[in-house]
Amino acid sequence: MSDQSPKRLTLGFKVLEEIPSILRPLADDTVACYRRHHSDLRSVYVIGSVAVGEWMPGVSDLDVVGVVEREVHPDNEAARRRELSTLGASWPQVSFINNSILSLAALHVENPDAMVLGRARIIAVTGLHLWGDGIDFRAHVPSVETMAYGRAARAKILMKRYRSGVINEPFRSNPRLLARSSAKAAIRVLSGITILRGATFYISPEQTVTMIATYAPEATPLARQALAIVNGAESEPRKAMEITEQAIELFYGLYPDSQSE
C-alpha cells in the first residue's frame, strides 16, 4: 500500500488532563520506582485505558512508560519490573502495573526497532504525562497506514517472543495475564483492518470489536474469541497466541504490501 497521501487517524477518544485521583498515590509510587532504577530517567507517561478515561477499577491495568536517555538491556529492567509487580499486586484497583521503557537513544537511531517505535507512537496518541520533562512526541503521531502495519508487526514480534519463552513478569508467572496480553494483541491487529477501511480508532477492546463487526466482518469470529479472553474467559496462553497468529495471518493476507518499520 502506498503512503503517498497518508491518512490521519480519526480518534474515538480524548486524552485526560490527569489520571483518576484514586490512582494518584499508585502513580506516585510507580514514578518513584522508575527514578530509583533509572538514573537517566527523563519522563514518565501513562498510556492506554487510564489515559483516555476507559479504566475499569479492578479490571484494567496501569500501563506506564518511562522515557530514558540511554538504551536499557532487558536484564537491567528486571529489578524495576519485580518491584512494580509487587506494588501492583498490593493494589486491588488495578489488575497489575504494565511497565516498560522507551530509550531516546534507541528511538533516534536510523532504523528504530518496531517495539521502540510502537511505544513512541502510542505515547503520541494516548500519552498522559505523569512526571519529568514534557517531551514532544508529535513527530511520532502515526498515519492510519503506519498504525495498522505497525500494530501487526509488533504483535508478530510479541508472539515470537512469547513462543520462545521471552516473557516478562507478571505474565511469566500468571497464565491468565499472558493469555489476556496475547488476546489484546489480536484485537490490536484486527483494529488495523478497520482503520484501513475508514473506521474510527479506539483504545477500548470492546469498542474496537464493535468496529470490527461493522468494517471487517471476516475478522469478527477471531475478534470475539479474543474479547472473551480479555474479559476473563478461561484460556490457555497457547490458544490465545494461536488466535493472535491467525489475526496476523488474516491482516497480511488482506494487506500484503506492508510498510517497513
Secondary structure in CASP SS format (residue, H / E / C, confidence):
PFRMAT SS
TARGET T0000
AUTHOR 0000-0000-0000
METHOD secondary structure of the structure
MODEL  1
M C 1.00
S C 1.00
D C 1.00
Q C 1.00
S C 1.00
P C 1.00
K C 1.00
R E 1.00
L C 1.00
T C 1.00
L E 1.00
G C 1.00
F C 1.00
K C 1.00
V C 1.00
L C 1.00
E C 1.00
E C 1.00
I C 1.00
P C 1.00
S H 1.00
I H 1.00
L H 1.00
R H 1.00
P H 1.00
L H 1.00
A H 1.00
D H 1.00
D H 1.00
T H 1.00
V H 1.00
A H 1.00
C H 1.00
Y H 1.00
R H 1.00
R H 1.00
H H 1.00
H C 1.00
S C 1.00
D C 1.00
L E 1.00
R E 1.00
S E 1.00
V E 1.00
Y E 1.00
V E 1.00
I E 1.00
G C 1.00
S C 1.00
V C 1.00
A C 1.00
V C 1.00
G C 1.00
E C 1.00
W C 1.00
M C 1.00
P C 1.00
G C 1.00
V C 1.00
S C 1.00
D C 1.00
L E 1.00
D E 1.00
V E 1.00
V E 1.00
G E 1.00
V E 1.00
V E 1.00
E C 1.00
R C 1.00
E C 1.00
V C 1.00
H C 1.00
P H 1.00
D H 1.00
N H 1.00
E H 1.00
A H 1.00
A H 1.00
R H 1.00
R H 1.00
R H 1.00
E H 1.00
L H 1.00
S H 1.00
T H 1.00
L H 1.00
G H 1.00
A H 1.00
S C 1.00
W C 1.00
P C 1.00
Q C 1.00
V C 1.00
S C 1.00
F C 1.00
I E 1.00
N E 1.00
N E 1.00
S E 1.00
I E 1.00
L E 1.00
S E 1.00
L H 1.00
A H 1.00
A H 1.00
L H 1.00
H C 1.00
V C 1.00
E C 1.00
N C 1.00
P C 1.00
D C 1.00
A H 1.00
M H 1.00
V H 1.00
L H 1.00
G H 1.00
R H 1.00
A H 1.00
R H 1.00
I H 1.00
I H 1.00
A H 1.00
V H 1.00
T H 1.00
G C 1.00
L E 1.00
H E 1.00
L E 1.00
W E 1.00
G E 1.00
D C 1.00
G C 1.00
I C 1.00
D C 1.00
F C 1.00
R H 1.00
A H 1.00
H H 1.00
V C 1.00
P C 1.00
S E 1.00
V H 1.00
E H 1.00
T H 1.00
M H 1.00
A H 1.00
Y H 1.00
G H 1.00
R H 1.00
A H 1.00
A H 1.00
R H 1.00
A H 1.00
K H 1.00
I H 1.00
L H 1.00
M H 1.00
K H 1.00
R H 1.00
Y H 1.00
R H 1.00
S C 1.00
G C 1.00
V C 1.00
I C 1.00
N C 1.00
E C 1.00
P C 1.00
F C 1.00
R C 1.00
S C 1.00
N C 1.00
P H 1.00
R H 1.00
L H 1.00
L H 1.00
A H 1.00
R H 1.00
S H 1.00
S H 1.00
A H 1.00
K H 1.00
A H 1.00
A H 1.00
I H 1.00
R H 1.00
V H 1.00
L H 1.00
S H 1.00
G H 1.00
I H 1.00
T H 1.00
I H 1.00
L H 1.00
R C 1.00
G C 1.00
A C 1.00
T C 1.00
F E 1.00
Y C 1.00
I C 1.00
S C 1.00
P H 1.00
E H 1.00
Q H 1.00
T H 1.00
V H 1.00
T H 1.00
M H 1.00
I H 1.00
A H 1.00
T H 1.00
Y H 1.00
A C 1.00
P H 1.00
E H 1.00
A H 1.00
T H 1.00
P H 1.00
L H 1.00
A H 1.00
R H 1.00
Q H 1.00
A H 1.00
L H 1.00
A H 1.00
I H 1.00
V H 1.00
N C 1.00
G C 1.00
A C 1.00
E C 1.00
S C 1.00
E C 1.00
P H 1.00
R H 1.00
K H 1.00
A H 1.00
M H 1.00
E H 1.00
I H 1.00
T H 1.00
E H 1.00
Q H 1.00
A H 1.00
I H 1.00
E H 1.00
L H 1.00
F H 1.00
Y H 1.00
G H 1.00
L H 1.00
Y C 1.00
P C 1.00
D C 1.00
S C 1.00
Q C 1.00
S C 1.00
E C 1.00
END
